[in-house]
Amino acid sequence: MRRPSKLAVTGIAFLLLAGGSAVALAQPLGTAPATSTPRGLASLVAHASTTGNVVGIAETSTVPSATDVARLQALGLKVSAMRQLPLAVVTGPLSAMRAAVATGAATDVYPNEQYHYMADSAVRDRASADAMGTAAARAAGYTGKGVTVGVVDSGCDARHPDLAQRVVHNFSVVGPEYLNQPPDPQKYNDSPATVVVDQGRGSNTDVLGGHGTHVAGIIAADGHTSPDHIGVAPDAHLVCYAIGEVLFTTTVVSAYDHMLDQPGMLGIKVINNSWGNNWQQFDPNDPVNVATKAVTDRGAQVVFAAGNAGSGNWEGSLNEFSQAPWLLSVASETVDHHRSDFSSNGLIFDNSLPVALPANGHNTFDGDRVGLYHPDVMAPGEDFSSCCNPFGTVTG
């Protein structure tokens, strides 16, 4: 089945049409300004309950060792340590998380935040697909052959005829979030761990909304149902990670950690993320940014949607995770190559430009000049017709 929709553009086209090769910026992680309370813990304290258990993501200086885990457990925390990332999902009282930072058992503890898929249900036509110019590129031999794309999203219906030969792994990151429930620290037993399960090539892991299936079709639908039903890179392979309909930090970092823990990262060279939050000041130590930096260091190019919060040139609306200098942030444009009215904005002025700020001290990305916080590129991103699963209600 096919469903048209407005899309916060994935940006995969730029990479796959070039044969999947890309150069990622390899800038080192920065450090947050010194404060009495680290940034993550300050946010956790501001939003978490002071009674009962809470879920957090503890950061350590290296991948957690058995000693690191034991130190956290000694404080009364249940611990699920990542295998490749310097992170551990912890659950327990807020006081124990404060103690973890105070004693040096963790460098910081971040809240388990909820994120949102970039979706809009408006329906128009398929002009954006034509405007991308992919037909000419495919004719020239740029079809994504030999490229494996990781799709971190709501899942993928690999039973769809246009995707059945493209999906080589279809993982579910199973936890409370995957079943459309928020994490409940009171219900965890031995640990707050999620479990990553390969459901098989012909499975459906997109259990409710259909967002991930729609994105997968834009990337690599191979036209089995119709010559018109073809993605940007119909010869690419897909490795899909279903991180749930109600996605949280826990499932995101678990998906990336699993990816890093597989031999050769399963051959993944490009990773698409069409989800996130609205603008916040960039934090290189946020667990999601730690994860995307780690896969970049392994040679993958990470792509994030810039976001869908730009209506009315709303200032500082860029998806917080698309700000990292090591990844590609992609805004949506119309078929006549203007930024889509819904696509998120960056800022015009910053310290890299010798221009004084206006009297109110604020600027938005409403023209061609961009500053530090901005989408890196634009691509047609409105009204794609793409795959959906039988139960899909949210697409692209």
N, C-alpha and C positions, 0 to 999 in steps of 0.2 A: 504494500500500500504506500501511497505517497501523500504527503500533506504539505501545502505551502505555508510559510510563516515568515515573520520578520526575524532576522538573526543578528545577534551580536557576533560579528564576524570572527571566525576561528583563526584566520590567517595562515592556515596550512598551505594554501596555494603558493605562497611565496617560496616555500621550501621545497615542495614536491615538484613544482614545475622546473626547478633548478636541479632536479635529480636528487633532492634530499640533502644536498650539501649546504652547510651554513657555518658561519664563524660566530661563536658566542663570546661575549665579553667575559673575560676571566678575572674580574676585579675581586679582590679579597673582601671578606666580610668586614664591615665597619664595626665600630663599637659605639654603644649608646653613651650619651653624656652621663657622667657619674652622678648618681642620686642616692639618697638614703635607702630608697626602695627600688629594686630593678623594675624595669618597665612592665614586664609580664606579670610579676607578682602584684604590682600596684593595680593593674587592671583586674586581676583575679580578686583581690581584696575588695575592690570597688563594686563588683557585681556578684560575688559568690555569697551564699548563705553562711552565716557564722555558726549555725547549728547543723548537725548531721554531716554527711560526707559530701564532698565535691569531687569532680574530675578535673585534673589538670595535666599539662604536658611539661614534665621536668626536663631542663636542659643540663647537660653535663659537658665538660670540656672535651671529652672524646666519646666514642661509642661506649655505652655503659658496660662496665666490667661486673663480674660477680661481686666484687667489693663495693662498687657503687650501688648495686641493687640492694646489698645487705644493709648499707648505711641508710637508705631510704626506708627499707622495711623496719629497721630498728626504731624509726620514728612513728611507726604505726600506719604506714602507707602500704597499700597493695600496689604492686609494680609490674608493669609489662614493658620490658626494655626492647627498644628497636635493635635490630641486628647490624644495621649499617649506618644509621643516623645517630648523632649524639643526643638522643631523646628517649624519654620513657613516659608512658602513660601511667599516671598515678591516681589513686583514689583514696580518700580519707578525709579527716578533718582539716579545715583551713589552717588551724594552728600548727598541724604537722607540716604543712607546705611552707608556712612561714619559717618553721624550724629548719626545714631542709635548706633554705637559702641562708639562714643565719649561721648554720653550722658548716656550710660549704659542701653539703651532700649534693646540692644542685646549684648551678650558677643563677638559675631563674626558674620560675614555674609560671607558665602561661595558661590562661583559661581555655577551656574546650569550646571554642566559638562556633556558631552556626554560620554557614555561608549560603549563597543563593545561586541558582542557575540563571544564566543570562537568557531570558526568554520573553517573547512578546507574541501574542496570538493574532496580530493584525494580518489580514490576507490581501495580497494584491496579485502579482504575477511573477513569472520566472525571468524577468529581464535581467536581474542581477547575475544570474548564472551565465547568461550570454555575454554580459559586459566584462566578465572576468577574463574572457579570451582563452578559455581552456581548450576549446576545440582545436585551435591552431597549434597550441603547444603539444597536445596529444598527437596531432598529425606529424609534428616534428620529432616525435619519439619520446617526449617527456611525459611518461604515464605513471611515474612512481614505482616502476619495476625495480625490485631490489631494496626498496625502502620499507621499513617497519615503523608504524606510527602507534604510539601509546595514546589511548583515549581515556582520560580520567574523567568520568562523568557518571550519569545515573545508571549506566549499563548499556547493553547492546542486545538486540534481538537478532542473533546470528542465524535464526531460522529464515529470515527474510531472504528471498531469492537473490536480491542484489548484493547481499552481504555474506552469504553462506560460504563462498570461496575466498573471501577476504579476511575473515576473522580466524586467526590461528590460535589465540588463547582468549578465553572469556572468563575473567576472574570476578568473583563476588567478594567484597571486603565485608564479611558478615559480622554484624554487631547490632545493637538496638537501633542504630541509625538506619541500617539497611532495611529494616522492617517498618520504616516510617515512624519510628519512635525516638524521642530524644533520649540521650544517655541517662540512665537512672543509677547513680552510684549506690543506692540502697539495695539494688538487685544483683550487683556483682558478687560472685562467689570468691574464687581463689584469686582472680586478677581482673583488671579492667580491659583485658586484651580483646582485640578483634581477631577474627580468623579469616585468612585469605584462602579461598577455595577455587580451583579451576573447574568450572562447570562443564567444560567441553566445547568443542567448536560449534556444534549445532544447537547450542542452548540459548535460552532467553534470560538474561540477567537484568533486563530493563523492566522491572516488575510493575511499575505504575505509570510514570509520566511519559516516557518515550523520548525525553530530551537527548539522551546519549545515542539512541538509535538514529535520530534525525542528524546529529552531528557526524556520526560514523558514515552515513550515506553521503553527506556533502563531501567528505574526504575521499571515500573509496568505493561508492556504489559502482558495480561493474556492468549494469545495463541488461541483466538477465530478463527483467520484466518488460523492458522496452528500450530501444536505442536512445530514447530521450532521457532515460533514468540512469544517468551516469555521473559519477563524482569527479572531483578535480583530478584524482590520481587512481584510476580504476584498476591499476596493477599493483597498488601498494598492499601490504599486509597490515592487519590491525591487531593490536593487543589491547583489549578493553578491560578496564577496572571499574566495576560498579561500586561507587562509594555511597550509594543510598539516595533515597528521595529527600530525606532530611539530612543534609550532609554537615558534618562537624570536623573539627581539626583531627580528631582521633582517626577517622577513616581515611582522610587525605594523607596523613603522614604514614599510616600503615600501608597504603597502596604504594607510595614512593619507596618506602623501606623494602617492601617485597620486591619491587622492580630492581632495586639496587642489589638485592641478595641473589638474583638469578644469574646463571652463567652468561656473561656478555650482555647483561640487561635484556636478554631475549632478542638481541639485535635491534632494539628500539633506538632510533636516531632522532625522532621528533615526538614531542609529547604535547598534546592539545588539552587546554583547560578552558572551558566556556562557563566559568562560575567564579564567584568571589564575593567581595563586599564593596561598598562605596569607599570613597577616598578616606584614608588616614595617613598621617605622617609615616613615611617609609621606615620600617624597622627591619634591618638585615637579620636580626636574631629571632624574628618571628618563626615559629616552627615550620610554617609553610615555606617561607623564604629559605630556611636552612635546607629543606628537602629539595627545592628546585635548584639551589646552588650545587648540591651534591650530585645530582644527575647531570648538570651542566659540566661539572668537573670530569665526569665520565664520558663526555663527548656528545651528549644529547642536546638538541635545541628545544627549549621550552617555549611554548606559545600560549599567551593568555589573551582572552577577550578584554578590551579596554573597559567595557561595561556599558550598561544601558541607562545611565542616570544623567545624561547630558541635556535633557530637554530644557529649552529656554536658556542655553549656555550657562547652566548651573555651574558655578566655579568649583574647582577642586573636586570633581566627581569621578576621577579616574579610579578604577578598580585597584584596591590597595596592593594586590599581589602582582599586578602588571607593571609596577613601578621599578622592579629590580633591574639593575643595569645589565645583568647576565642573560636576560630573556627578551623575547620579542612581544611587545604590546601592540595589538592590532585594533584599530578603530574601524567602524563600519562607514562606508560611503555609499552614496546613491549611484545610479547608473550613469549620471553625468558628472561623477567624480567630485562631489561635495560631501562633507561630513554629514552623515545621517542625523536628523534632528534629535534622535534618541541616544546617539552614541556619546560616551562620556568624554569629558574635557580634561585637559591638563592646565598648565599655567603659561602665559606668554612670557613673563619676565622672571628672571632669576639672576643669581650672581654671575652667570656666564655671559650675560649681556650688559653692556654699559648703558643701560636705560633706567632712568629713575621711575620708581613706582608712582602711580597716580595718588591723589590725595587720600583715597580710601584704603590704599595699600593692597588692593586685590585686582587680579586680572584673570581672564578666562581664555581658553584656547578656542577662539572663534574666527580665526583666520589661518594664514599659512605660517605664522611665526610661532615657534614653540620654545619652551624653556626646559627646565630640569624634569618636571613632572608632566609627561605628555605621552600619547601613543607614538610608537615608533613609525608605523606605517598605517595606511588605510587600504581597504580592499572592498569591493562590492559586498554588501552585507544585509541587504533587505530582500525579503520575500522569496527565499529559496523554497523550491519544492524538493523534498527529500523523503527518505524512508521514515516510516513510523511503525510501531508495533501495534498489534490488534487492540490493545487497551490504552494506547497513548492519548493523552489529553494536552500535554505540554510539549511543544516542539521548538527546537532551535533557539 
